[in-house]
Amino acid sequence: MSSVNWRLAGRSLKRDLRAADVRALFVALVLAVAAATMIAFFLDRLERGLERQAGQMLGGDLVLEQRDPFDDALRATLEQAGFVLSDQVDLVSMISQGERFQPTSLKAVDDVYPHYGVNRVDRGEGVEEISSGPPAGQAWADPRLAELLGLTLGERVQVGQTELAVTGIIEREADQSAGFGNFNPRLMINTADLDATGLVQPGSRIEFELLAAGSAQALEQVQPLLSRLREQGVEVRDVRVDRPQLGNALARAESYLSLAGLVAVLLAGVAVAMSTKRYVERHLDTAALLRCFGASQYQLVTIFGLQLLGLALAASLIGALLGLAGQALLLWLLVQFIPLPLPLPGFMPLGLGVLTALAVLVGFAGPTLLRIQQVSALKVLRRELDPLPPAGWLVVGTASAVFGALLWLYSGSVSLALGLLLGGAVVLGVLWVASGLLLGGVLALVARLSGATPWSQALRLGGRQLARRRQAGRGQLLAFSVTFFAMAMIVLVRGDLLTTWQSQLPDDTPNYFAINIQPSEREAFEAAIAPSVTTQSALYPMVRGRLVEIDGQAPREAVPESARGDGALRRELNLTWQAVLPEGNEIVAGQWFAAPRPAQGFMQEVEATPETDSPVPISVEAGLAERLGLTLGDSLAFSVGGDRIDTRITSLRSLDWDTFKPNFFVIFPPESLERFSHSYITAFYLPESEQGLIRQLVRDFPGVSLLNVEAILGQVRDVLGQVTRAVELILALVLLAGISVLYAALTASRPVRAHESGLLRVFGAGNRMISRVQGAEYALLGLASGLMGAALAELASAALYLYWLDLTPRPHVALWLVLPLGGALLVGVIGHMLSYSLRRQAPAASLGLLGEA
Amino acid sequence: MPQTPGVPHASPVLLAEKLSKAVRSGERSLTILKDLSLSVAQGESVAILGKSGAGKSTLLGLLAGLDTPSDGELSLFGHPLSRLDEDGRAALRAGRVGFVFQNFQLLPTLSALENVLLPLELSPRAGESQTARDWLERVGLGERIDHLPKQLSGGEQQRVAIARAFVADPELVFADEPTGNLDPDTGAQVIDLLFTLNREAGTTLILVTHDHALARRCDRCLRLAAGQLNAFDPAVEGGGDE
């Protein structure tokens, strides 16, 4: 028996491909799969691209750092897991040339260095990209060191007990992990020369780093080892966790892409539901006949189920191929962003695509398809005996459940999926009522149209036709308004995202950080940069301090085991004091410092040392607090310049790390740190044309460290630009999915419309008249749908901004014009075009069409 | 004139006792068939005549097990239909009952051959495509087996339907106004074919029609009026249509 089902299913599928509803179904499924696979591919690659980039900044996918050399057992374990290892040693030492001495940050690299990226070095023939460090016997200096020591290429410098030839000036290091703690100028040497320098002695302050490059699987495999290392106090930087800089903007872009992909899938689902309805209606006669010849209900469902399954699989294949092509296009767009060749696309996104097609089919077509098994064999004798359509709640319920599961699958969040789903259900109920009222209102308005012009006549007749099919019209109105709403959402959110991104990183975003400005240099420095610089952040005082106690315990004992190797415990922290909350910071718990008491005014000079009995209130960055397990009221002790300061956390701050402005983990109130030696930090934007200033600053303020973040900034801008293009590509898919809904809806109502136009023609209406009436009917439907879509989009975008995208909502006036008019035009034109063949039919054929199988 | 038109036979193919069918029409209940009894013997051909709206199609639907009576008992091939559900009744029909409809009821997406194969495939004899070809030969369409229904004339379509009705060697064939959609000449050819094949195959035939001339060719004629079946002789009561 089962082979019969296959044969019957196969045969009718082959011939059915010519039917409009099957084509609509097919196109909708293809679009759903294409959107799903393309986005899955894209996010997969974006993820990998980001990791690659983060790996480059860190110097490897995994970086371990400690005070002692790493043992061989650890190296062997890592190598077994598939990592390639590279050794690096960092220390500060005095470098000399002739009579000049300079404390310098030495970085010794081996021959594997760098794992990713290239050094930009001037070896006398302009800046070159070199994928290695200096060879043994040579050293590369940064421009600041060269300036301070008056070095020229080829000259030798004294490093500990040995001499090395300076053969290159480093413009940019492959790994940018140096950070702001790096006050001293840089000299890069080869690890082979390290022994000869005699600088590596027990007790000297040396950081040994093990940089490992490897796959995500390798990283996964060594996680238990990493937790143990953290507990032992080794600083562990994992590329997946310590991803720098790109933060919020990309997280938003990913949210947005997932949202857009799901909208495309939802729209395709609506189209599938509509075309299935027509498909089932068209096949009821066949089903009745099969029933007559002895087919069981189960057999009917199997035959038609198999047919749709075949359709879904074919659609998955084509959709997945389109998705693959789409991701190739995306890859082409992203080629600058991903500097290294990536592995071939995996099978996971493909599987996801097929799963999506099947889920959409089952969820959106399932209940309607079951109607076919209800068909009575008696229908062969009495045509009017159609089975009842499935209950509305069943169709909506099944579709919601399946869509909810897809939401969960794609977003990875149950609460988000449930929230969207429940919200959607409530909205749908409200919409059903609203669509009835709206349709009634529009029709009442049209009915009052007077005038004998052909167009007002067409509008009246079209309105009446719409009114006759009130229920069906209501359903279509709902579908169209949801489509318009979704399309509007995508455009709205996209526009606002772009605006936000652009305002977040305006052209004059600071591209230089100046660190270590001494209080005595402060005014001179500001005066020096003022003529050339357009924007400058405030000058923040900065004091270096070490966290020595948490709630009376040694920090390593007090923090969670996983945080024992945290950089905040191992290094000196940059502390600042501020009277007011810095821009871009937000208090998330506790209170900002109270204003200083005015009575202190004239006593300030006298009371240079504040009371030390009561702990100083401090404000801690929320992320650091979470990592170290700190809460409000915890007491921390800092060691600053040999003194101990007892503090208590009185507030936690969240801050936006994306802003490229100086940010601080710990902020003290004014008058608590001034007595310690401090320097200032600031950030400013130096236009390309004013780059000469840098040389002047290096010369006039040799102590000041200038950090160029142009490269990082440029990378962030690149990523945003490319993600934007990717988003546009996805938007095109969503628009196509919307049009497929239109097509499916019009296909579903085609026979009834054919009957009506046949009747009109019998009663003497001409071609032009019928054409106008049809156009008017569709346009009215489009107008009403557009109005409702606009209302929905306005409400939903406000909610989305507040709760998901973290943006401030604003009204969209243009929406209320574009959607209703655009809707009328789009539905009007497409509907009119689809009815073209109907208008060419002889009335007899049109009238007979209703009864055809 | 006997009150019960059923001719008693040893093992009737079809036996209906006190069948009633009422349908609800709004508030009112409308009785279409009332206490109707019928027995059809194997190999017999029975014509059921009646005016439009007399309930002929309703009766045919009941007799073929496509519908259920409001009251009364009906058994097909000795199986009481009241004990079977819709699927059970369908299984009983599979391969044993053939149909010829007024509007042909060919599947538009299947070729002539595939349409004829359909009942075979739903019976235990799936896959015997040569049988289907033979039957199409016998109805004179051997050259047109690959044509779709819309490429065939009305008469040709009905001949495909007749081949389809007989292909699975059914014990019983129901014909519902088989010439209703055909012109008189074509209709006559189709009817000749139907009766010839029926005679050759020894099949039981139940034919619903309003055409007296057609009814006369059956072994027995019954008239449906006021929800009851009565024996009727078209030769005596004159030709013409109901």
Interface residues (C-beta under 8 A of the other chain):
Chain A: M1 S3 V4 R7 L8 R11 S12 R15 D16 D285 T286 L289 L290 R291 C292 F293 G294 A295 S296 Q297 Y298 Q299 S376 A377 L378 V380 L381 R382 E852 A853
Chain B: S57 L60 G61 A64 G65 L66 D67 E86 D87 A90 A91 L92 R93 A94 G95 V97 F99 F101 Q105 L107 P108 T109 L110 E114 L118 P119 E121 L122 S123 A126 G127 D176
